[in-house]
């Protein structure tokens, strides 16, 4: 029987992991960066209607901006950046990424047409691609396996907090703009409320980037657990995944579904306006409060539960929690847009947020149980490429096309209700196979590590 894991900074130092205090400081800093990235990312969806009016866009063009414009480079740039993160100083890569996405967010507030906005959102994707492969690798090298789920869940809590703060900030800007219609900035001139929002959320990132330039790197852990993966190239990593394609494919289906549904909800501000007459500022305020209350609590509870189950011998605990979240997410995702009032719809979307948060909190933890230390950042990059491309390409774009071509602008609710059903049913039917393949692969890798 294995001895209980040691706790405290002294045992961490002996095992090669950094002191607990510094490790958690790094996690907090990475979480702040992730929060900033999600604020920058979510702002566009919350300001859909004023942007559509000012730039004279169609719903299909908005779907492209909400999805493919960001996904093209967010997904593909993650691969070379993941390869680089397995070899070079990760904190500096993160600092460079923050600088790029912050500059691109500011630029999003200065655009004049669809093409310029498309380029700006692509650039945001390039910068944000640097963060998660580096962050997950750094966190994994700072905590042993049995204590890793909580810090990873804390990091992924940024998804909910970032979306919530984006909502609250958007509500503030929109309300403020009504009483202050004319705003002029030095060197820029007159700007509308949505332009001011992008500029304001982009600027703080430059200060955060400076903090990462001086952050100390954790020592790389769990190396040498897989033969032939020393200095592994992207091709070697791809071969590792392809040999286990059934396991990785079924595993990814759950998390690709999650991003597809989550990114489709970039249309929710428009849904509440068109269906129940909510102003964008009202939706942003209520949605922000809901996410701020539910998201962090669910994510951290999921991380705590995952560690607890894992230490009791449930080695696939992370995936089991994600599966529970998937069922919640699909069922509520179908029902929420069809509710009779905005209030009941928001309550159902709150339940949906619980499911989304459970999956978000445990996805990367589950992935690390399949991944040798030598290729950790690269596999994480492949993971984010897969879930991001799927979610961003299918989610918002499917809704936009269905609305334009099938249901019509005033029936956006049917597009949003149909999406979870069509994409979710096959994934849920595959769950028994997914759990079986995952447990078998985890057991093999764990034996090679021990």
C-alpha positions as a Markdown table, in Angstrom:
| # | Residue | x | y | z |
|---|---|---|---|---|
| 1 | Unk | 0.0 | 0.0 | 0.0 |
| 2 | Unk | 1.3 | 3.5 | -0.9 |
| 3 | Unk | 2.1 | 5.8 | 2.0 |
| 4 | Unk | -0.2 | 8.9 | 2.4 |
| 5 | Unk | 1.2 | 11.9 | 0.5 |
| 6 | Unk | 3.2 | 14.4 | 2.6 |
| 7 | Unk | 1.9 | 17.9 | 2.9 |
| 8 | Unk | 3.4 | 21.3 | 3.5 |
| 9 | Unk | 6.2 | 23.3 | 1.9 |
| 10 | Unk | 9.0 | 21.1 | 3.5 |
| 11 | Unk | 7.8 | 17.9 | 1.8 |
| 12 | Unk | 7.2 | 19.8 | -1.4 |
| 13 | Unk | 10.8 | 21.0 | -1.4 |
| 14 | Unk | 12.1 | 17.5 | -0.8 |
| 15 | Unk | 10.1 | 16.0 | -3.6 |
| 16 | Unk | 11.3 | 18.7 | -6.1 |
| 17 | Unk | 8.0 | 20.6 | -6.1 |
| 18 | Unk | 8.1 | 24.3 | -5.1 |
| 19 | Unk | 7.0 | 25.5 | -1.6 |
| 20 | Unk | 3.2 | 25.5 | -1.3 |
| 21 | Unk | 3.0 | 29.2 | -0.8 |
| 22 | Unk | 4.9 | 30.1 | -4.0 |
| 23 | Unk | 3.1 | 27.4 | -5.9 |
| 24 | Unk | -0.3 | 28.9 | -5.0 |
| 25 | Unk | 1.0 | 32.4 | -5.8 |
| 26 | Unk | 1.8 | 31.2 | -9.3 |
| 27 | Unk | -1.6 | 29.6 | -9.6 |
| 28 | Unk | -3.3 | 32.8 | -8.5 |
| 29 | Unk | -1.3 | 34.8 | -11.1 |
| 30 | Unk | -2.1 | 32.3 | -13.8 |
| 31 | Unk | -5.8 | 32.5 | -12.8 |
| 32 | Unk | -5.8 | 36.3 | -13.1 |
| 33 | Unk | -4.3 | 36.0 | -16.6 |
| 34 | Unk | -7.0 | 33.4 | -17.5 |
| 35 | Unk | -9.7 | 35.8 | -16.1 |
| 36 | Unk | -8.4 | 38.6 | -18.3 |
| 37 | Unk | -8.3 | 36.4 | -21.3 |
| 38 | Unk | -12.0 | 35.4 | -20.9 |
| 39 | Unk | -13.1 | 38.9 | -20.3 |
| 40 | Unk | -11.4 | 39.9 | -23.6 |
| 41 | Unk | -12.9 | 36.9 | -25.3 |
| 42 | Unk | -16.5 | 37.2 | -24.0 |
| 43 | Unk | -16.9 | 41.0 | -24.5 |
| 44 | Unk | -17.8 | 40.5 | -28.2 |
| 45 | Unk | -20.8 | 38.2 | -27.5 |
| 46 | Unk | -22.2 | 40.6 | -24.8 |
| 47 | Unk | -22.1 | 43.6 | -27.2 |
| 48 | Unk | -23.5 | 41.8 | -30.3 |
| 49 | Unk | -26.4 | 44.1 | -30.9 |
| 50 | Unk | -24.6 | 47.5 | -30.8 |
| 51 | Unk | -21.6 | 46.1 | -32.8 |
| 52 | Unk | -24.0 | 44.7 | -35.4 |
| 53 | Unk | -25.7 | 48.0 | -35.8 |
| 54 | Unk | -22.5 | 50.1 | -36.0 |
| 55 | Unk | -20.6 | 47.8 | -38.3 |
| 56 | Unk | -23.7 | 46.8 | -40.3 |
| 57 | Unk | -23.2 | 43.0 | -39.9 |
| 58 | Unk | -25.4 | 40.0 | -40.6 |
| 59 | Unk | -26.0 | 37.2 | -38.0 |
| 60 | Unk | -23.7 | 35.0 | -40.1 |
| 61 | Unk | -20.9 | 37.5 | -40.0 |
| 62 | Unk | -21.4 | 37.8 | -36.2 |
| 63 | Unk | -21.2 | 34.0 | -36.0 |
| 64 | Unk | -17.9 | 34.1 | -37.8 |
| 65 | Unk | -16.5 | 36.7 | -35.4 |
| 66 | Unk | -17.7 | 34.9 | -32.3 |
| 67 | Unk | -16.3 | 31.6 | -33.6 |
| 68 | Unk | -13.9 | 31.0 | -36.5 |
| 69 | Unk | -12.2 | 34.4 | -36.3 |
| 70 | Unk | -10.9 | 33.6 | -32.8 |
| 71 | Unk | -10.5 | 29.8 | -33.3 |
| 72 | Unk | -8.3 | 29.9 | -36.4 |
| 73 | Unk | -5.2 | 30.9 | -34.5 |
| 74 | Unk | -6.2 | 30.1 | -30.9 |
| 75 | Unk | -6.3 | 26.5 | -31.8 |
| 76 | Unk | -3.5 | 26.1 | -34.3 |
| 77 | Unk | -0.9 | 28.3 | -32.6 |
| 78 | Unk | -1.3 | 26.3 | -29.4 |
| 79 | Unk | 0.6 | 23.4 | -31.1 |
| 80 | Unk | 3.9 | 25.1 | -31.7 |
| 81 | Unk | 3.6 | 27.1 | -28.5 |
| 82 | Unk | 2.9 | 23.8 | -26.6 |
| 83 | Unk | 6.1 | 22.3 | -28.2 |
| 84 | Unk | 8.0 | 25.5 | -27.1 |
| 85 | Unk | 6.6 | 25.2 | -23.6 |
| 86 | Unk | 8.0 | 21.7 | -23.2 |
| 87 | Unk | 11.4 | 23.1 | -23.8 |
| 88 | Unk | 11.7 | 26.9 | -22.9 |
| 89 | Unk | 10.8 | 29.2 | -20.1 |
| 90 | Unk | 7.1 | 29.1 | -19.9 |
| 91 | Unk | 6.5 | 32.3 | -17.8 |
| 92 | Unk | 8.1 | 34.3 | -20.6 |
| 93 | Unk | 5.9 | 32.7 | -23.2 |
| 94 | Unk | 2.9 | 33.6 | -21.1 |
| 95 | Unk | 4.1 | 37.2 | -20.8 |
| 96 | Unk | 4.4 | 37.5 | -24.6 |
| 97 | Unk | 1.0 | 36.0 | -25.1 |
| 98 | Unk | -0.7 | 38.4 | -22.7 |
| 99 | Unk | 1.0 | 41.4 | -24.4 |
| 100 | Unk | -0.3 | 40.3 | -27.8 |
| 101 | Unk | -3.9 | 39.6 | -26.8 |
| 102 | Unk | -4.1 | 42.8 | -24.8 |
| 103 | Unk | -3.0 | 44.9 | -27.7 |
| 104 | Unk | -5.4 | 43.0 | -30.0 |
| 105 | Unk | -8.3 | 43.6 | -27.6 |
| 106 | Unk | -7.6 | 47.3 | -27.6 |
| 107 | Unk | -7.5 | 47.2 | -31.4 |
| 108 | Unk | -10.9 | 45.6 | -31.4 |
| 109 | Unk | -12.3 | 48.8 | -30.0 |
| 110 | Unk | -10.8 | 50.8 | -32.9 |
| 111 | Unk | -12.1 | 48.8 | -35.9 |
| 112 | Unk | -14.4 | 50.3 | -38.5 |
| 113 | Unk | -15.6 | 47.2 | -40.4 |
| 114 | Unk | -16.0 | 43.4 | -40.4 |
| 115 | Unk | -12.6 | 42.7 | -41.9 |
| 116 | Unk | -10.8 | 44.7 | -39.3 |
| 117 | Unk | -12.7 | 43.1 | -36.5 |
| 118 | Unk | -12.0 | 39.7 | -38.0 |
| 119 | Unk | -8.2 | 40.4 | -38.0 |
| 120 | Unk | -8.3 | 41.8 | -34.4 |
| 121 | Unk | -10.2 | 38.7 | -33.1 |
| 122 | Unk | -7.7 | 36.4 | -34.8 |
| 123 | Unk | -4.9 | 38.3 | -33.1 |
| 124 | Unk | -6.6 | 37.8 | -29.7 |
| 125 | Unk | -6.6 | 34.1 | -30.5 |
| 126 | Unk | -2.9 | 34.1 | -31.2 |
| 127 | Unk | -2.0 | 35.7 | -27.8 |
| 128 | Unk | -4.4 | 33.6 | -25.8 |
| 129 | Unk | -3.1 | 30.3 | -27.3 |
| 130 | Unk | 0.1 | 30.8 | -25.3 |
| 131 | Unk | -1.6 | 30.7 | -21.9 |
| 132 | Unk | -3.2 | 27.3 | -21.1 |
| 133 | Unk | -0.5 | 24.9 | -22.4 |
| 134 | Unk | 2.1 | 26.8 | -20.3 |
| 135 | Unk | -0.2 | 27.2 | -17.3 |
| 136 | Unk | -1.3 | 23.6 | -17.0 |
| 137 | Unk | 2.3 | 22.4 | -17.4 |
| 138 | Unk | 3.5 | 24.8 | -14.7 |
| 139 | Unk | 0.7 | 23.9 | -12.3 |
| 140 | Unk | 1.4 | 20.1 | -12.9 |
| 141 | Unk | 5.1 | 20.7 | -12.1 |
| 142 | Unk | 4.1 | 22.5 | -8.8 |
| 143 | Unk | 1.8 | 19.9 | -7.2 |
| 144 | Unk | 1.9 | 16.1 | -7.0 |
| 145 | Unk | -0.8 | 14.0 | -8.6 |
| 146 | Unk | -2.9 | 13.5 | -5.4 |
| 147 | Unk | -3.1 | 17.3 | -4.8 |
| 148 | Unk | -3.3 | 18.5 | -8.4 |
| 149 | Unk | -7.1 | 18.7 | -9.0 |
| 150 | Unk | -7.8 | 21.6 | -6.6 |
| 151 | Unk | -5.2 | 24.0 | -8.1 |
| 152 | Unk | -6.3 | 23.1 | -11.7 |
| 153 | Unk | -9.9 | 23.6 | -10.7 |
| 154 | Unk | -9.0 | 27.0 | -9.2 |
| 155 | Unk | -7.3 | 27.9 | -12.5 |
| 156 | Unk | -10.3 | 26.9 | -14.6 |
| 157 | Unk | -12.5 | 28.9 | -12.2 |
| 158 | Unk | -11.3 | 31.8 | -14.3 |
| 159 | Unk | -13.8 | 30.7 | -17.1 |
| 160 | Unk | -16.7 | 31.5 | -14.9 |
| 161 | Unk | -15.2 | 34.6 | -13.2 |
| 162 | Unk | -14.0 | 36.0 | -16.5 |
| 163 | Unk | -17.4 | 35.5 | -18.2 |
| 164 | Unk | -19.1 | 37.0 | -15.1 |
| 165 | Unk | -16.9 | 40.1 | -15.0 |
| 166 | Unk | -17.3 | 40.6 | -18.7 |
| 167 | Unk | -21.0 | 40.6 | -18.2 |
| 168 | Unk | -20.9 | 43.0 | -15.3 |
| 169 | Unk | -18.5 | 45.3 | -17.0 |
| 170 | Unk | -20.6 | 45.3 | -20.2 |
| 171 | Unk | -23.7 | 46.1 | -18.2 |
| 172 | Unk | -21.9 | 49.0 | -16.5 |
| 173 | Unk | -20.7 | 50.4 | -19.9 |
| 174 | Unk | -24.1 | 50.1 | -21.6 |
| 175 | Unk | -25.9 | 51.8 | -18.7 |
| 176 | Unk | -23.2 | 54.5 | -18.5 |
| 177 | Unk | -23.4 | 55.1 | -22.2 |
| 178 | Unk | -27.1 | 56.1 | -22.0 |
| 179 | Unk | -26.3 | 59.0 | -19.8 |
| 180 | Unk | -23.0 | 59.8 | -21.5 |
| 181 | Unk | -23.6 | 59.4 | -25.3 |
| 182 | Unk | -20.6 | 61.4 | -26.4 |
| 183 | Unk | -17.1 | 60.0 | -25.4 |
| 184 | Unk | -13.9 | 61.2 | -26.8 |
| 185 | Unk | -10.5 | 59.7 | -26.0 |
| 186 | Unk | -7.0 | 61.3 | -26.5 |
| 187 | Unk | -5.4 | 60.4 | -29.8 |
| 188 | Unk | -8.5 | 58.3 | -30.7 |
| 189 | Unk | -11.3 | 60.8 | -30.9 |
| 190 | Unk | -15.1 | 60.0 | -30.5 |
| 191 | Unk | -15.8 | 56.3 | -29.6 |
| 192 | Unk | -19.1 | 54.4 | -28.9 |
| 193 | Unk | -19.7 | 52.5 | -25.7 |
| 194 | Unk | -18.7 | 49.1 | -27.1 |
| 195 | Unk | -15.5 | 50.5 | -28.4 |
| 196 | Unk | -14.7 | 52.0 | -25.0 |
| 197 | Unk | -15.4 | 48.6 | -23.4 |
| 198 | Unk | -12.8 | 46.8 | -25.5 |
| 199 | Unk | -10.1 | 49.5 | -24.9 |
| 200 | Unk | -10.7 | 49.5 | -21.2 |
| 201 | Unk | -10.5 | 45.8 | -20.7 |
| 202 | Unk | -7.4 | 45.4 | -22.9 |
| 203 | Unk | -5.1 | 47.9 | -21.2 |
| 204 | Unk | -4.6 | 46.2 | -17.7 |
| 205 | Unk | -3.1 | 43.2 | -19.5 |
| 206 | Unk | 0.1 | 45.0 | -20.1 |
| 207 | Unk | 0.8 | 45.3 | -16.4 |
| 208 | Unk | 0.0 | 41.6 | -15.8 |
| 209 | Unk | 2.5 | 40.7 | -18.5 |
| 210 | Unk | 5.3 | 42.4 | -16.6 |
| 211 | Unk | 4.6 | 40.1 | -13.5 |
| 212 | Unk | 5.2 | 37.0 | -15.6 |
| 213 | Unk | 8.6 | 38.2 | -16.8 |
| 214 | Unk | 9.8 | 38.0 | -13.2 |
| 215 | Unk | 8.0 | 34.8 | -12.2 |
| 216 | Unk | 10.2 | 31.9 | -11.2 |
| 217 | Unk | 9.8 | 28.6 | -13.2 |
| 218 | Unk | 8.9 | 25.4 | -11.4 |
| 219 | Unk | 11.2 | 22.4 | -12.0 |
| 220 | Unk | 9.8 | 19.9 | -14.5 |
| 221 | Unk | 8.4 | 16.7 | -12.9 |
| 222 | Unk | 7.4 | 13.2 | -13.9 |
| 223 | Unk | 10.0 | 13.0 | -16.6 |
| 224 | Unk | 11.2 | 9.7 | -18.0 |
| 225 | Unk | 7.9 | 7.9 | -17.5 |
| 226 | Unk | 7.5 | 6.9 | -21.2 |
| 227 | Unk | 10.2 | 5.4 | -23.4 |
| 228 | Unk | 11.1 | 7.3 | -26.6 |
| 229 | Unk | 9.5 | 10.6 | -25.6 |
| 230 | Unk | 12.6 | 12.5 | -24.5 |
| 231 | Unk | 12.8 | 15.8 | -26.5 |
| 232 | Unk | 9.6 | 14.7 | -28.3 |
| 233 | Unk | 8.6 | 16.6 | -31.4 |
| 234 | Unk | 5.0 | 17.5 | -32.4 |
| 235 | Unk | 5.1 | 14.4 | -34.6 |
| 236 | Unk | 6.1 | 12.2 | -31.7 |
| 237 | Unk | 3.3 | 13.6 | -29.6 |
| 238 | Unk | 0.8 | 13.1 | -32.4 |
| 239 | Unk | 1.9 | 9.5 | -32.8 |
| 240 | Unk | 1.4 | 9.0 | -29.1 |
| 241 | Unk | -2.2 | 10.2 | -29.4 |
| 242 | Unk | -3.0 | 8.3 | -32.6 |
| 243 | Unk | -1.9 | 5.0 | -31.1 |
| 244 | Unk | -4.5 | 5.6 | -28.4 |
| 245 | Unk | -7.0 | 7.3 | -30.8 |
| 246 | Unk | -10.1 | 5.4 | -29.4 |
| 247 | Unk | -9.3 | 6.6 | -25.9 |
| 248 | Unk | -8.5 | 10.2 | -26.8 |
| 249 | Unk | -11.3 | 10.4 | -29.3 |
| 250 | Unk | -14.1 | 9.3 | -27.0 |
| 251 | Unk | -12.6 | 11.3 | -24.1 |
| 252 | Unk | -12.5 | 14.5 | -26.2 |
| 253 | Unk | -16.1 | 14.1 | -27.4 |
| 254 | Unk | -17.3 | 15.2 | -23.9 |
| 255 | Unk | -15.2 | 18.3 | -23.8 |
| 256 | Unk | -15.8 | 19.2 | -27.5 |
| 257 | Unk | -19.5 | 19.1 | -26.7 |
| 258 | Unk | -19.0 | 21.3 | -23.7 |
| 259 | Unk | -17.2 | 24.1 | -25.8 |
| 260 | Unk | -19.8 | 23.8 | -28.6 |
| 261 | Unk | -22.6 | 24.5 | -26.2 |
| 262 | Unk | -20.7 | 27.1 | -24.2 |
| 263 | Unk | -19.6 | 29.1 | -27.2 |
| 264 | Unk | -23.1 | 28.9 | -28.8 |
| 265 | Unk | -24.2 | 30.9 | -25.7 |
| 266 | Unk | -22.4 | 33.9 | -27.1 |
| 267 | Unk | -25.8 | 34.4 | -28.6 |
| 268 | Unk | -27.6 | 34.6 | -25.3 |
| 269 | Unk | -27.6 | 38.4 | -25.0 |
| 270 | Unk | -29.3 | 38.5 | -28.4 |
| 271 | Unk | -31.7 | 35.7 | -27.3 |
| 272 | Unk | -32.9 | 37.5 | -24.2 |
| 273 | Unk | -33.4 | 40.7 | -26.2 |
| 274 | Unk | -35.2 | 39.2 | -29.2 |
| 275 | Unk | -37.3 | 36.6 | -27.2 |
| 276 | Unk | -38.1 | 38.3 | -23.9 |
| 277 | Unk | -37.3 | 42.0 | -24.5 |
| 278 | Unk | -34.4 | 42.2 | -22.0 |
| 279 | Unk | -32.0 | 45.0 | -22.7 |
| 280 | Unk | -28.4 | 44.0 | -23.2 |
| 281 | Unk | -27.4 | 45.8 | -20.0 |
| 282 | Unk | -30.1 | 43.8 | -17.9 |
| 283 | Unk | -29.0 | 40.5 | -19.4 |
| 284 | Unk | -25.3 | 41.2 | -18.8 |
| 285 | Unk | -25.9 | 42.3 | -15.2 |
| 286 | Unk | -28.1 | 39.2 | -14.2 |
| 287 | Unk | -25.9 | 36.8 | -16.1 |
| 288 | Unk | -22.8 | 38.2 | -14.5 |
| 289 | Unk | -24.2 | 37.8 | -11.0 |
| 290 | Unk | -25.4 | 34.2 | -11.8 |
| 291 | Unk | -22.0 | 33.2 | -13.2 |
| 292 | Unk | -20.1 | 34.8 | -10.3 |
| 293 | Unk | -22.1 | 32.9 | -7.7 |
| 294 | Unk | -22.4 | 29.5 | -9.4 |
| 295 | Unk | -19.2 | 29.2 | -11.4 |
| 296 | Unk | -16.4 | 29.5 | -8.8 |
| 297 | Unk | -18.4 | 27.5 | -6.2 |
| 298 | Unk | -19.1 | 24.6 | -8.6 |
| 299 | Unk | -15.5 | 24.6 | -10.0 |
| 300 | Unk | -13.8 | 24.5 | -6.6 |
| 301 | Unk | -16.3 | 21.9 | -5.2 |
| 302 | Unk | -15.6 | 19.7 | -8.3 |
| 303 | Unk | -11.9 | 20.0 | -7.7 |
| 304 | Unk | -12.2 | 19.1 | -4.0 |
| 305 | Unk | -14.5 | 16.2 | -4.8 |
| 306 | Unk | -12.1 | 15.0 | -7.5 |
| 307 | Unk | -9.1 | 14.9 | -5.2 |
| 308 | Unk | -11.2 | 13.2 | -2.5 |
| 309 | Unk | -12.4 | 10.5 | -4.9 |
| 310 | Unk | -8.9 | 10.0 | -6.3 |
| 311 | Unk | -7.3 | 9.5 | -2.9 |
| 312 | Unk | -10.0 | 6.9 | -2.2 |
| 313 | Unk | -8.9 | 4.9 | -5.2 |
| 314 | Unk | -11.3 | 6.2 | -7.9 |
| 315 | Unk | -8.6 | 6.9 | -10.5 |
| 316 | Unk | -11.1 | 8.1 | -13.1 |
| 317 | Unk | -12.8 | 10.5 | -10.7 |
| 318 | Unk | -12.2 | 13.6 | -12.9 |
| 319 | Unk | -13.9 | 12.0 | -15.9 |
| 320 | Unk | -16.8 | 10.7 | -13.9 |
| 321 | Unk | -17.5 | 14.2 | -12.6 |
| 322 | Unk | -17.3 | 15.6 | -16.2 |
| 323 | Unk | -19.8 | 13.0 | -17.3 |
| 324 | Unk | -22.3 | 14.0 | -14.7 |
| 325 | Unk | -21.8 | 17.6 | -15.8 |
| 326 | Unk | -22.4 | 16.6 | -19.4 |
| 327 | Unk | -25.9 | 15.2 | -18.7 |
| 328 | Unk | -26.8 | 18.3 | -16.7 |
| 329 | Unk | -25.5 | 20.6 | -19.5 |
| 330 | Unk | -27.3 | 18.9 | -22.4 |
| 331 | Unk | -30.7 | 18.6 | -20.7 |
| 332 | Unk | -30.8 | 22.2 | -19.4 |
| 333 | Unk | -29.3 | 23.5 | -22.7 |
| 334 | Unk | -32.2 | 22.2 | -24.7 |
| 335 | Unk | -34.8 | 23.4 | -22.2 |
| 336 | Unk | -33.5 | 26.9 | -21.3 |
| 337 | Unk | -34.2 | 28.7 | -24.6 |
| 338 | Unk | -37.7 | 27.4 | -24.7 |
| 339 | Unk | -38.8 | 28.7 | -21.3 |
| 340 | Unk | -41.9 | 31.0 | -21.2 |
| 341 | Unk | -40.1 | 34.0 | -19.6 |
| 342 | Unk | -36.7 | 35.5 | -19.3 |
| 343 | Unk | -36.6 | 34.8 | -15.5 |
| 344 | Unk | -37.3 | 31.1 | -15.9 |
| 345 | Unk | -34.9 | 30.9 | -18.8 |
| 346 | Unk | -32.2 | 32.5 | -16.6 |
| 347 | Unk | -32.8 | 30.0 | -13.8 |
| 348 | Unk | -32.4 | 27.1 | -16.3 |
| 349 | Unk | -29.2 | 28.7 | -17.7 |
| 350 | Unk | -28.0 | 28.9 | -14.1 |
| 351 | Unk | -28.4 | 25.1 | -13.9 |
| 352 | Unk | -26.7 | 24.8 | -17.2 |
| 353 | Unk | -23.8 | 26.7 | -15.8 |
| 354 | Unk | -23.4 | 24.1 | -13.1 |
| 355 | Unk | -22.9 | 21.4 | -15.7 |
| 356 | Unk | -20.5 | 23.5 | -17.7 |
| 357 | Unk | -18.4 | 24.3 | -14.6 |
| 358 | Unk | -18.2 | 20.7 | -13.6 |
| 359 | Unk | -16.8 | 19.7 | -17.0 |
| 360 | Unk | -14.5 | 22.7 | -17.2 |
| 361 | Unk | -13.1 | 22.0 | -13.7 |
| 362 | Unk | -12.1 | 18.4 | -14.3 |
| 363 | Unk | -11.2 | 18.2 | -18.0 |
| 364 | Unk | -7.5 | 19.0 | -17.8 |
| 365 | Unk | -7.1 | 17.0 | -14.6 |
| 366 | Unk | -8.6 | 14.0 | -16.4 |
| 367 | Unk | -6.3 | 14.6 | -19.4 |
| 368 | Unk | -3.1 | 14.7 | -17.3 |
| 369 | Unk | -3.8 | 11.1 | -16.1 |
| 370 | Unk | -3.4 | 10.1 | -19.7 |
| 371 | Unk | -0.2 | 12.1 | -20.4 |
| 372 | Unk | 3.5 | 11.5 | -19.7 |
| 373 | Unk | 5.5 | 14.5 | -18.3 |
| 374 | Unk | 7.7 | 14.8 | -21.4 |
| 375 | Unk | 4.9 | 15.9 | -23.6 |
| 376 | Unk | 2.5 | 17.5 | -21.2 |
| 377 | Unk | 2.3 | 21.0 | -22.7 |
| 378 | Unk | 2.0 | 19.6 | -26.2 |
| 379 | Unk | -0.9 | 17.2 | -25.3 |
| 380 | Unk | -2.6 | 20.1 | -23.5 |
| 381 | Unk | -2.2 | 22.2 | -26.6 |
| 382 | Unk | -3.7 | 19.4 | -28.7 |
| 383 | Unk | -6.6 | 19.2 | -26.2 |
| 384 | Unk | -7.3 | 22.9 | -26.4 |
| 385 | Unk | -6.9 | 22.8 | -30.2 |
| 386 | Unk | -9.6 | 20.1 | -30.5 |
| 387 | Unk | -12.1 | 21.5 | -28.1 |
| 388 | Unk | -11.6 | 25.1 | -29.3 |
| 389 | Unk | -11.8 | 24.4 | -33.0 |
| 390 | Unk | -14.9 | 22.2 | -32.4 |
| 391 | Unk | -16.6 | 24.6 | -30.1 |
| 392 | Unk | -15.8 | 27.9 | -31.8 |
| 393 | Unk | -16.5 | 26.6 | -35.3 |
| 394 | Unk | -19.6 | 24.6 | -34.6 |
| 395 | Unk | -21.2 | 26.6 | -31.7 |
| 396 | Unk | -21.8 | 30.2 | -32.7 |
| 397 | Unk | -21.6 | 29.5 | -36.5 |
| 398 | Unk | -24.3 | 26.8 | -36.4 |
| 399 | Unk | -26.6 | 29.1 | -34.4 |
| 400 | Unk | -26.0 | 32.0 | -36.9 |
| 401 | Unk | -26.7 | 29.8 | -39.9 |
| 402 | Unk | -29.8 | 28.2 | -38.5 |
| 403 | Unk | -31.2 | 31.6 | -37.6 |
| 404 | Unk | -30.5 | 33.1 | -41.0 |
| 405 | Unk | -31.4 | 30.1 | -43.1 |
| 406 | Unk | -34.1 | 28.1 | -41.1 |
| 407 | Unk | -35.8 | 29.8 | -38.2 |
| 408 | Unk | -35.4 | 33.5 | -38.7 |
| 409 | Unk | -34.0 | 36.3 | -36.5 |
| 410 | Unk | -37.0 | 36.4 | -34.1 |
| 411 | Unk | -36.8 | 32.6 | -33.5 |
| 412 | Unk | -33.2 | 32.5 | -32.3 |
| 413 | Unk | -34.5 | 30.4 | -29.4 |
| 414 | Unk | -35.1 | 27.4 | -31.6 |
| 415 | Unk | -31.5 | 27.5 | -33.0 |
| 416 | Unk | -30.1 | 27.5 | -29.5 |
| 417 | Unk | -32.4 | 24.7 | -28.2 |
| 418 | Unk | -31.7 | 22.4 | -31.2 |
| 419 | Unk | -27.9 | 22.6 | -30.9 |
| 420 | Unk | -27.4 | 20.7 | -27.6 |
| 421 | Unk | -29.8 | 18.0 | -28.7 |
| 422 | Unk | -28.2 | 17.3 | -32.1 |
| 423 | Unk | -24.6 | 17.4 | -30.9 |
| 424 | Unk | -25.1 | 16.1 | -27.4 |
| 425 | Unk | -27.2 | 12.9 | -27.9 |
| 426 | Unk | -24.4 | 10.9 | -29.6 |
| 427 | Unk | -21.8 | 11.9 | -27.0 |
| 428 | Unk | -24.1 | 10.8 | -24.1 |
| 429 | Unk | -24.8 | 7.5 | -25.7 |
| 430 | Unk | -21.0 | 6.9 | -26.0 |
| 431 | Unk | -20.3 | 7.5 | -22.3 |
| 432 | Unk | -20.0 | 3.8 | -21.2 |
| 433 | Unk | -17.4 | 3.2 | -23.8 |
| 434 | Unk | -15.6 | 6.4 | -22.9 |
| 435 | Unk | -15.3 | 5.5 | -19.2 |
| 436 | Unk | -14.1 | 1.9 | -20.0 |
| 437 | Unk | -11.3 | 3.0 | -22.4 |
| 438 | Unk | -10.2 | 5.9 | -20.1 |
| 439 | Unk | -9.9 | 3.7 | -17.0 |
| 440 | Unk | -7.8 | 1.2 | -18.9 |
| 441 | Unk | -5.4 | 3.8 | -20.3 |
| 442 | Unk | -5.0 | 5.5 | -16.9 |
| 443 | Unk | -4.1 | 2.3 | -15.2 |
| 444 | Unk | -1.4 | 1.5 | -17.8 |
| 445 | Unk | 0.2 | 5.0 | -17.5 |
| 446 | Unk | 0.0 | 4.9 | -13.7 |
| 447 | Unk | 1.9 | 1.6 | -13.7 |
| 448 | Unk | 4.6 | 3.0 | -15.9 |
| 449 | Unk | 5.1 | 6.0 | -13.6 |
| 450 | Unk | 5.2 | 4.0 | -10.4 |
